[in-house]
Amino acid sequence: MYRLLSKMEVDRRLVGLAIVLLIIWVGFDLASGGRFITPRNLFNLSVQTASVAVMACGMVLIIVTRHIDLSVGAMLGVLAMIMGVVQADLLPQYLGYNHPATWALTLLVGLIIGAAIGGIQGAAVGYLGVPAFIVTLGGLLVWRGSAWWVTQGRTVAPLDANFMLLGGGIDGTIGASWSWIVALVAIIGIIYATIIERRRRLSFKFPVKPLWAEYTNALIKGGIVLAIIITLNAYYLPTRAAEAILAERGLPVTPENLQISHGLPIPLLIVILVAIALIVVSRRTRFGRYVFAMGGNPQAAALAGIDTKRMTVAVFALMGVLCAISAAISSARLQSAGNDLGTLDELRVIAAVVIGGTSLAGGVGSIYGALIGALVMQSLQSGMALLGVDTSLQSIVIGLVLVLAVFSDQYLNRRHSDPTT
Amino acid sequence: MTTDIRPLVEMRDIHISFGGVKAVDGVSIDLYPGEVVGVLGHNGAGKSTLIKILSGAYVADSGTVIVDGKEARIENARDARDHNIETIYQNLALADNLDAAQNLFLGREITDRFGFLNDAAMEHKAREVLHRLNPNFQKFASPVSALSGGQRQSVAIARALLFEARVLIMDEPCAALGVHETRMVGDLIAQLKQDGLGILLISHDLHDVFDLSDRLHVMKNGKLVGSVRTEDVTHDDVLGMIILGKMPQHLLHLAGPGATNIHGATLRPQDTETTGPTL
């Protein structure tokens, strides 16, 4: 089995995680009498995971550079408040309510302030040499306090109608046909990437994977894409919403016409775009290479001429930008911005990243892993909620799972680390 | 050595102190093409600090560095590299989690026309260079943490060669290596010397560098004890220089400011205490 996987050049750890996720899903499905693996629940799961998943992508880079960011939940809080005020109080004075540009301007403001906040923390870590743990622990208090200050504790609502699409919900999906188009693009992308990579290696006469492994890899990846889209398209709008749409389009109300698919929720689409962007950045750009080099040996990185201080600022600023995106998703999902938004998210994010196989010692980390890690955490929480487990017991279980996950990962890694490879 | 050839590198009257401690105090050394020069001294003698000034890790408080007859400003690792000065550090400055090719090109990656990394091209070049150095090298897909000491040293040296180093600084080149691998590095150095590189070997262990070097610069307490040709001295002479700062009698005219047995200077108490009776 291990030899097979290594022939296919698949990350063993990732496969292990996926299997754990599958076991959790099947387990909850059996325990809940078939209510877990349903299009509706999986749709909700994806929307609930989105905010943590986006931040987890950035946290991977932070932890790989041997730092930590404890302030992401608080940053999310203050950014959500700022964006709430911008779209609900400031912009309507000039543009009126629900202007089509409001959501974009709001998000832009959030992204810029997020980058600035992250950049300030990064500068304190990189240039002033204060440990990231302390800087961001301070940041946790500062930004959570600031979140209250933005409106003196008042919850901001209602938000801009277009902005709220970022959170999913009935309108916040792209529908069946667009979902199929996304699937098609993804599958073409997978095939293209496989061919390009193989050609590149062949042109230098490097050893390549056996052809069957290429086919299997591409088939599995394509299969996952199709499975996701089919599932999300199998979740139909509630009858009343569907009737309203049919009336608007002037179509007759028949049982078939009533089956209008949700398709990809916008938050999931955002997660996919963020993840692709960060995977490309971490593997295919100098920036990403330097992040890993700094984590592997900070001295070597500095001696190789890498400006590690500026890199630190950039990595933290990127984290701030992702917090702004997450802030938009979570506040849009709740349709309001409250100053306690994102409380304890730093722990969820770090847990997701660590479960996903990123080493706190730095130098090693995977964005795919962090995404699955986020899904594992959210699945446990949703699954237990579905079974009616007490919130206090949920925390206990999730805490234990976190420790167990890291232990088993280290244990398996020690046992299976093959000295000959 | 040849006096009519211009030195590759000259460091003149270099001073640097850290919090009042004079780590390097008025040291001048030079290096000619095709020459291997050992820089020797105890731990704390200032040899590593001196060399880090040349490789851009520290900036000297005063003094000049002359490369190819022209004064060079070296303020960081990049500047040093621009003058074709490459350093291979004691702790084998490789990022353990990256593979050989990624380490070779760290800081100077090959990118495609869109600015994305071209790993295949880098691996291709890495295979070329590494096979020339070490025909048995195979592990291109594993992180360098999986390599042996000698293989890691090969990667570090290949890294320098890849970027057309003319001056190679090797800090404790054999510290992490076994007998066989030490011999391999010795062969490598001989080969590089043939190619006309100037090589500075930094070591606190005389035996590592005595046989490899043409000349030796010996430092003590931040000062130069003296620069001697290896053929003019014995192991004991050099040990005397390293431990006591004492120039051999027949070479007194070459003594530097750090020598303890000239200008009427006597051995200082702390020297005799730590080393016992004079040699």
Interface residues (C-beta under 8 A of the other chain):
Chain A: R200 R201 S203 F204 F206 V280 R283 R284 T285 R286 R289 F292 A293 G295 G296 N297 Q299 A300 A301 A302 L303 A304 G305 I306 G363 V364 P419 T421
Chain B: S55 A57 N76 A77 R78 R81 T87 Y89 N91 A93 L94 A95 D96 N97 L98 Q102 N103 L106 G107 R108 E109 T111 G115 F116 L117 A120 A121 E123 H124 A141 S142 P143 A146
